Amino acid sequence: MQVIWAERAFLPEGWAEAVRVEIDCAGRIAGVAAGAAPAGTAVPLLLPAPVNLHSHAFQRAMAGLTETRGPDPSDSFWTWRRLMFRFLETLTPEDVEAITAFAQMEMLEGGFAACAEFHYLHHRPDGAPYDDPAEMSARIAAAAAQSGIGLTLLPVLYQYGGCDRRPLAAGQRRFGNDPDGFARLLEAAGRLRAALPADAGLGVAPHSLRAVSPEGLMAVVALAAEAADGPIHMHLAEQTAEVAEVEAALGARPVRWLLGNVPVDARWCLIHCTQMLSDETGALAATGAVAGLCPITEASLGDGVFDGVRWRGAGGLFGVGSDSNIRIALAEELRSLEYSQRLRDRVRAALATPDASTGRALFASALAGGAQAAGRRSGAIMPGLWADLLALDASHPDLAGLSADRLLDAWIFAAGDGAVREVWAAGRHVVREGRHVARTAITARYRSVRIRLADAL
């Protein structure tokens, strides 16, 4: 039995003092008691640790390499995408493992305890499968074994280069599968999960309405019911060009087509949704699906601004993810989400409620939305859930003298990641005094890969 004692802790019923948290040998919270005597590992301020609900880990090595303007005077997501295709032509399985471990390490040091990896880099550069169809998925799993992060693996079905079912372009060949190939991949991914700790999860990810046919989408939904017990994730309504293409091909805008043709429910996480109309926002929120928001990446790519105020008003749940991983920072993702609403509507405290400050409202949704999106029993300090926990440094200058929700506000809007001191993922104590326990080895391996990739590009 592992014991953590916190001077203050954020429990489901609110803030409590002198909290003892007991963690069993499987990594689950076995008991929680306030007003307890000090014991075990003592921390000043204990919080549940959220899930990073959307990551393309290999893109971490692209950070800083796409900030020049191309020949098109209106550079956009689509010009960035061409650069990404060129980049991934150089990646080996060993590279992907090293990059992923580094990204996961940064997620943990930033306060995330788990990650839903939206994994679509499956094949060799020429599109030929590896001998093991799950070779690249195995690299993601190996990275998670090294970093200790809680992993929900989401193998991606990617069929076409667009709604017209054109063949995959050169840069996309590593992604491609048909439904039968995807079923084999999913079966192999299930074997990988069985070798990971018990908190690992498996879901499915039809990439988008551009890259997956309606028939392929239905096949993935059926597989999700048969072969995976986890969530269903899909990019949706991210770009204006995507919306126009889907509407021209399928006769309806992406959100309307999906809701009219697929039984969307709480197992779904729809990523980005930055191009929704007001009625679409309300209708999607009513399904119980999670909106998977990645504000740093959405800003980097010029995607647009998710209508968080309307979504929350309709009872929708959201979580946050690091997507392209150009900047991995939990507090910054939440802050960027709130600031985007303020800039659009010219207001302050846009996502606060009468009962919760901005920081508390953001953090509480990230906890609940991330856990639901990953199919992970976490998101609160309560018995039976995985011990996904983070401890903040209450002596940090920006947190000094504060209590209750003002601590969350100051962490998210002032202190940032520098205030994260300890992180546990399903009871694994992976960040100690602000530093990942395997930082030296993970960083050295990543640095060598990054140098080689920079030379190649």
C-alpha positions in Angstrom: 0.0 0.0 0.0 1.4 3.4 -1.1 0.3 6.4 1.0 0.2 10.1 0.0 -0.6 12.7 2.6 -1.6 16.2 1.4 -2.0 19.4 3.4 -4.8 20.3 1.0 -6.4 18.3 -1.7 -9.1 18.8 -4.3 -11.7 16.1 -3.7 -15.0 15.6 -5.5 -16.9 17.4 -2.7 -14.4 20.3 -2.7 -11.3 21.3 -1.0 -10.2 19.4 2.1 -7.3 19.5 4.6 -4.9 16.9 5.9 -6.0 14.3 3.3 -4.6 10.7 3.3 -4.8 8.9 0.0 -4.1 5.2 0.0 -3.1 3.5 -3.3 -3.2 -0.3 -3.7 -0.6 -2.4 -5.5 -2.6 -2.3 -8.8 -2.4 1.5 -8.9 -6.0 2.3 -7.8 -7.1 4.6 -5.0 -8.1 2.4 -2.1 -9.0 5.0 0.4 -9.3 8.7 1.0 -9.7 10.4 4.4 -9.6 14.0 5.4 -8.3 15.2 8.8 -5.7 12.4 8.8 -2.4 12.3 10.6 0.7 12.8 8.3 2.1 9.6 6.8 3.8 8.3 3.7 4.8 10.9 1.0 3.8 14.4 2.1 2.8 17.0 -0.4 1.4 20.5 0.1 -1.3 20.5 -2.6 -2.8 17.4 -4.3 -5.0 17.4 -7.4 -6.3 14.8 -9.8 -4.2 14.6 -12.9 -6.1 14.9 -16.3 -5.8 12.9 -19.5 -4.2 14.4 -22.6 -7.0 13.4 -24.9 -5.4 14.0 -28.3 -1.8 13.5 -29.4 0.2 12.7 -32.5 3.4 12.0 -30.7 5.8 11.9 -33.6 5.0 15.5 -34.5 6.9 16.6 -31.4 10.1 16.5 -33.4 8.7 19.0 -35.8 8.5 21.8 -33.2 10.2 24.9 -34.4 10.7 23.6 -37.9 7.6 25.0 -39.6 7.7 28.7 -38.8 8.8 30.1 -42.1 6.5 31.2 -44.9 6.2 29.1 -48.0 5.6 30.3 -51.5 1.8 30.7 -50.9 1.2 34.1 -49.4 -1.7 32.7 -47.4 0.1 29.8 -45.6 -2.4 27.6 -43.8 -3.0 24.2 -42.3 -2.7 22.7 -45.7 0.9 24.1 -46.3 1.9 22.9 -42.9 0.5 19.5 -43.8 2.8 19.2 -46.8 5.8 20.0 -44.6 4.6 17.3 -42.2 4.4 14.7 -45.0 8.0 15.5 -46.0 9.1 15.2 -42.4 7.6 11.8 -41.7 9.3 10.3 -44.8 12.5 10.2 -42.7 11.1 8.6 -39.6 12.2 5.0 -38.5 10.4 3.0 -35.9 13.3 3.6 -33.5 12.8 7.4 -34.1 9.1 7.2 -33.4 9.8 5.4 -30.1 12.4 8.0 -29.0 10.2 10.9 -30.0 7.1 9.5 -28.3 8.9 8.8 -25.0 10.1 12.4 -25.0 6.7 13.8 -25.7 5.1 11.6 -23.0 7.8 12.7 -20.5 6.9 16.3 -21.2 3.2 15.5 -20.8 3.9 14.0 -17.4 6.1 16.9 -16.2 3.3 19.3 -17.3 0.7 17.6 -15.1 -1.0 15.1 -17.5 -1.0 11.5 -16.1 -2.3 9.8 -19.2 -2.6 10.2 -23.0 -4.9 9.1 -25.8 -2.6 8.6 -28.7 -4.3 9.1 -32.1 -1.9 6.9 -34.0 -1.9 6.9 -37.8 1.7 6.4 -38.7 1.6 2.6 -39.5 3.7 1.6 -42.5 7.1 2.0 -44.2 7.8 5.3 -46.1 6.7 3.6 -49.4 3.4 2.4 -47.8 4.5 -1.2 -47.6 3.4 -2.8 -44.2 6.0 -3.9 -41.7 6.2 -7.6 -41.1 4.3 -6.9 -37.9 1.3 -4.7 -38.9 1.4 -3.1 -35.4 5.2 -2.4 -35.5 4.6 1.4 -35.0 1.9 0.8 -32.4 4.4 -1.4 -30.6 6.8 1.6 -30.5 4.1 3.8 -28.9 3.6 1.1 -26.3 7.3 0.7 -25.7 7.6 4.5 -25.1 4.7 4.3 -22.6 6.5 1.5 -20.8 9.5 3.7 -20.4 7.8 6.9 -19.5 5.1 5.3 -17.3 2.3 7.4 -18.8 -1.2 5.9 -18.8 -1.8 5.0 -22.4 -5.0 4.8 -24.4 -3.9 3.6 -27.9 -6.2 4.7 -30.7 -5.2 3.1 -34.0 -6.4 5.2 -36.9 -8.2 4.1 -40.1 -7.0 6.3 -42.9 -8.3 5.2 -46.4 -8.3 8.1 -48.9 -6.8 11.4 -49.8 -10.1 13.2 -49.8 -13.9 12.8 -50.0 -13.6 11.9 -53.7 -11.8 8.7 -52.6 -8.6 9.7 -54.4 -5.6 7.5 -53.6 -3.3 8.5 -50.8 -0.6 10.9 -51.9 3.1 10.2 -51.4 3.2 11.7 -48.0 0.1 9.8 -46.8 1.1 6.3 -47.9 2.4 5.4 -44.4 -1.1 6.0 -43.0 -3.2 3.9 -45.3 -5.4 0.9 -44.5 -8.6 -0.6 -45.7 -11.1 -1.9 -43.1 -9.7 -5.5 -43.3 -6.2 -4.3 -42.7 -7.4 -2.1 -39.9 -9.1 -5.0 -38.2 -5.8 -6.9 -38.3 -4.0 -3.9 -36.9 -6.6 -3.5 -34.1 -6.2 -7.2 -33.2 -2.5 -6.8 -32.9 -2.9 -3.6 -30.9 -5.0 -5.6 -28.4 -2.1 -7.9 -27.8 0.2 -5.0 -27.2 -2.2 -3.6 -24.6 -2.3 -6.9 -22.8 1.4 -6.5 -22.2 1.1 -3.0 -20.7 0.0 -2.2 -17.2 -3.7 -2.8 -16.4 -4.6 0.9 -16.8 -3.8 0.9 -20.5 -6.7 1.2 -22.8 -7.6 0.6 -26.5 -10.0 2.5 -28.7 -10.5 3.2 -32.4 -10.1 6.3 -34.5 -11.6 6.8 -38.0 -9.4 9.7 -39.0 -12.0 12.1 -40.5 -14.9 12.3 -43.0 -12.3 13.3 -45.6 -10.1 10.3 -45.1 -12.6 7.6 -44.3 -15.6 6.5 -46.5 -19.1 6.2 -44.9 -18.7 2.4 -45.3 -15.3 2.5 -43.6 -16.7 4.6 -40.8 -19.5 2.1 -40.2 -17.0 -0.7 -40.2 -14.9 1.0 -37.5 -17.9 1.7 -35.4 -18.8 -2.0 -35.6 -15.2 -3.0 -34.7 -15.3 -0.7 -31.7 -18.3 -2.7 -30.4 -16.6 -6.0 -31.0 -12.9 -5.7 -30.6 -12.2 -2.7 -28.4 -13.7 -1.6 -25.1 -12.5 2.0 -25.4 -13.6 5.2 -27.1 -14.1 6.3 -30.7 -12.2 9.5 -31.7 -12.4 11.4 -35.0 -11.3 14.8 -36.3 -14.4 16.8 -37.2 -15.1 20.3 -38.6 -11.5 21.5 -38.1 -10.9 23.5 -41.3 -13.2 25.6 -43.6 -11.8 23.8 -46.7 -12.7 20.5 -45.0 -16.3 21.6 -44.3 -16.7 22.7 -47.9 -15.3 19.4 -49.2 -17.5 17.2 -47.0 -20.6 19.3 -47.8 -20.0 19.0 -51.5 -19.4 15.2 -51.4 -21.8 14.1 -48.7 -24.5 16.7 -49.1 -24.2 18.1 -45.5 -21.8 19.8 -43.3 -19.6 17.5 -41.2 -21.4 17.7 -37.9 -24.9 17.4 -39.5 -23.8 14.5 -41.7 -22.3 12.6 -38.7 -25.3 13.1 -36.5 -27.7 12.1 -39.2 -25.9 8.9 -40.1 -24.0 7.6 -37.0 -25.2 6.9 -33.5 -22.9 9.3 -31.7 -22.9 8.9 -27.9 -20.7 9.3 -24.9 -18.1 6.9 -26.3 -17.2 9.5 -28.9 -14.6 12.3 -28.8 -14.8 14.7 -31.7 -11.5 16.6 -32.1 -11.3 20.3 -32.8 -14.8 21.2 -34.0 -13.6 24.7 -34.6 -16.0 25.2 -37.6 -19.4 24.5 -36.2 -22.5 26.6 -36.5 -24.5 27.4 -33.4 -27.2 24.8 -34.0 -24.5 22.1 -34.7 -22.8 23.0 -31.4 -26.0 22.4 -29.5 -26.9 19.2 -31.3 -23.4 17.7 -30.8 -23.3 18.6 -27.2 -26.7 16.9 -26.6 -25.1 13.5 -27.6 -22.9 13.3 -24.6 -19.8 13.2 -26.8 -16.6 15.0 -25.6 -15.2 17.9 -27.6 -11.5 17.3 -27.8 -9.8 20.7 -27.8 -6.2 21.5 -28.6 -6.0 25.3 -28.3 -2.2 25.6 -28.8 -2.2 23.6 -32.0 -5.4 25.1 -33.2 -3.8 28.5 -32.8 -0.6 27.4 -34.5 -2.4 26.1 -37.5 -4.9 28.9 -37.7 -7.8 26.5 -37.4 -10.2 28.9 -35.7 -11.8 29.2 -32.3 -14.1 26.6 -30.7 -17.3 28.0 -29.3 -16.7 27.0 -25.8 -19.2 29.3 -24.2 -22.1 27.9 -26.3 -20.9 24.4 -25.8 -20.8 24.7 -22.1 -24.2 26.4 -22.1 -25.6 23.4 -23.9 -24.2 21.1 -21.3 -21.3 19.8 -23.4 -18.2 18.3 -21.9 -14.7 19.1 -23.2 -11.1 18.0 -22.5 -7.8 19.2 -23.8 -5.0 17.6 -25.8 -1.6 18.6 -27.1 -2.2 17.4 -30.7 0.9 18.4 -32.7 3.0 18.6 -29.5 4.8 21.7 -30.6 4.3 22.9 -27.0 3.2 20.5 -24.3 1.8 22.4 -21.4 -1.5 21.5 -19.5 -1.9 24.9 -17.9 -1.2 26.7 -21.1 -3.8 24.7 -23.1 -6.5 25.6 -20.5 -5.4 29.3 -20.5 -5.3 29.4 -24.3 -8.8 28.0 -24.4 -10.2 30.7 -22.1 -8.3 33.5 -23.8 -9.6 32.5 -27.2 -13.1 33.0 -25.9 -12.3 36.3 -24.4 -10.7 37.6 -27.6 -13.6 36.5 -29.7 -16.4 37.8 -27.5 -14.4 40.7 -25.9 -15.3 39.6 -22.3 -13.5 38.3 -19.3 -13.9 35.0 -17.3 -15.8 33.6 -20.3 -16.0 30.0 -19.1 -16.4 30.7 -15.4 -19.8 29.9 -13.8 -21.7 31.4 -10.8 -20.3 28.5 -8.7 -16.8 28.1 -10.1 -13.9 30.4 -11.0 -12.5 30.3 -14.4 -9.6 28.0 -13.4 -11.8 25.6 -11.5 -14.3 25.4 -14.4 -11.6 24.7 -16.9 -9.8 22.2 -14.7 -12.9 20.3 -13.7 -14.0 19.9 -17.3 -10.6 18.8 -18.4 -10.6 16.1 -15.7 -14.1 14.8 -16.5 -13.8 15.2 -20.3 -10.4 13.7 -20.5 -11.3 10.6 -18.5 -14.4 10.0 -20.5 -12.6 10.5 -23.8 -9.9 8.1 -22.9 -12.3 5.5 -21.5 -10.2 5.8 -18.3 -11.5 5.5 -14.7 -9.8 8.6 -13.4 -10.4 12.3 -13.0 -11.0 12.5 -9.3 -9.5 11.6 -6.0 -11.9 8.9 -4.9 -11.7 5.1 -4.2 -11.8 2.8 -7.1 -10.3 5.2 -9.6 -6.8 5.0 -11.0 -4.4 7.0 -8.9 -3.7 9.7 -11.5 -2.5 12.5 -9.2 -0.4 15.7 -9.4 1.1 17.8 -6.6 1.7 21.5 -7.0 4.4 23.4 -5.2 2.4 25.6 -2.8 5.6 27.6 -2.2 5.7 28.8 -5.8 5.6 32.6 -5.7 2.4 32.8 -7.7 0.6 30.4 -5.4 1.9 31.8 -2.1 -0.8 32.7 0.4 -3.7 31.5 -1.8 -6.4 28.9 -1.0 -9.2 27.0 -2.6 -10.1 27.8 -6.2 -7.7 30.8 -6.3 -4.9 28.2 -6.3 -6.3 26.8 -9.6 -6.7 30.2 -11.1 -3.1 31.2 -10.2 -1.7 27.9 -11.4 -3.4 28.1 -14.8 -3.1 31.9 -15.4 0.2 32.7 -13.8 2.5 29.9 -12.5 2.1 27.4 -15.3 4.0 24.2 -15.6 6.8 25.3 -13.2 4.4 24.7 -10.3 4.0 21.0 -11.0 6.2 19.0 -8.6 5.0 15.4 -8.4 2.9 13.2 -10.8 1.6 9.7 -10.3 0.1 7.8 -13.2 -2.0 4.8 -11.9 0.2 5.0 -8.8 3.5 5.1 -10.7 5.5 8.0 -9.2 7.0 9.2 -12.5 7.7 12.9 -11.7 9.6 13.8 -8.6 10.5 17.4 -7.7 9.5 18.6 -11.1 11.6 16.1 -13.1 10.7 12.9 -14.8 12.5 9.9 -13.2 14.0 8.8 -16.6 14.6 12.3 -18.0 18.3 11.9 -18.6 18.0 8.7 -20.7 14.9 9.8 -22.6 16.3 13.2 -23.5 19.6 11.9 -24.7 17.9 9.5 -27.1 15.5 12.2 -28.3 18.4 14.7 -28.8 20.2 12.4 -31.2 17.1 11.8 -33.2 16.3 15.5 -33.4 19.9 16.3 -34.7 19.6 13.7 -37.4 16.2 14.8 -38.5 17.2 18.5 -38.6 20.1 17.6 -40.9 17.9 15.5 -43.1 15.4 18.4 -43.5 
